[in-house]
Amino acid sequence: IFQEAGLPLWLRPYEVLCTSSYTALIETIPDTASLHSIKSRHPNISSLREFYIAKYLEDSPNFKLAQVM
């Protein structure tokens, strides 16, 4: 579907291990940063959108590309 639409996207399946009726362990995805780690390094950031706006100029090609990656 992504190729047909000309989008540079891919899906990666991951495992979820249910440990009780209300808890689970989720497989980590390599080479990613958690929102917690981003907020720890950038105290003024409170959302992923704010992070991307701070890192990339909003409405620039790189900003748009970062949203789909």
C-alpha angles and dihedrals in degrees: 000000000000093000092049089052091048093242121146093225136125135180125230118199117222136189127251116195113199109217097177140346091283106026138061143168116237121206113247119240114228122240095020134116124224121230087243092058092046091051090048092055095039109037093183092059118092102166141026090249091057089049093053092045089052093045099041130030106258114252091015119129090251091052091052092046092050090055093059099040 
